[in-house]
Amino acid sequence: LGNRLSEAGRRSEALTATEEAVEIYRRLATDNPAAHEPNLAASLSNLGNRLSQAGRRSEALTATEEAVEIYRRLATDNPAAHEPNLAASLSNLGNRLSQAGRRSEALTATEEAVEIYRRLATDNPAAHEPDLARSLTNWAWVRYEAQQDPSGALRATGEAVEIYRWLVTTLAAQFLSPLRDVLGLQADLLLRLGRMREAEAIRRWLRENPLPPDPHNR
């Protein structure tokens, strides 16, 4: 419900619903951690997102850090079940840390997310390549914000673009929007590196290839 309310722009109600979910799962996990800690971690990740949307960044960071802590412990005992969620929560943590100005820690978190997704995508590309592309984009964005290693960030966007282009061609148009996002970031990085013509070529492509109308949004 919190996620749906957020999508509808009803952010205050979304936050209330997500906070209630966390309270319930926390109580359940106290009595039966094995059964309910995964759900507690998931709801904490959602809470971090909702708090960030509300501008409550310190609380968002705290919730996301707790989610990572739980998923890391769960993944130690059962990597197959919990490493994907650990990687997702690490990406979220990178965003929260970057917002807090803790850029070095943000880079560490996002890089760990990429490492996990890369390993998972090697074994199961269909399931995890979209996540790898998202984490590469996030890692590059944190580097861009930190103004560190623009060449490394550019390589990461190049890898993400390659994955998204393949996904758009072979699977679904749902990946057009993230492809455009990472291309925009790639253009910004090229500008920072003084590669004006390449940046303008990407921006021209983005102007000439707008997103099609969403058939579900009429």
Secondary structure, 3 states (H helix, E strand, C coil): CHHHHHHCCCHHHHHHHHHHHHHHHHHHHHHCHHHHHHHHHHHHHHHHHHHHHCCCHHHHHHHHHHHHHHHHHHHHHCHHHHHHHHHHHHHHHHHHHHHCCCHHHHHHHHHHHHHHHHHHHHHCHHHHHHHHHHHHHHHHHHHHHHCCCHHHHHHHHHHHHHHHHHHHHHCCHHHHHHHHHHHHHHHHHHHHCCCHHHHHHHHHHHHHCCCCCCCCCC
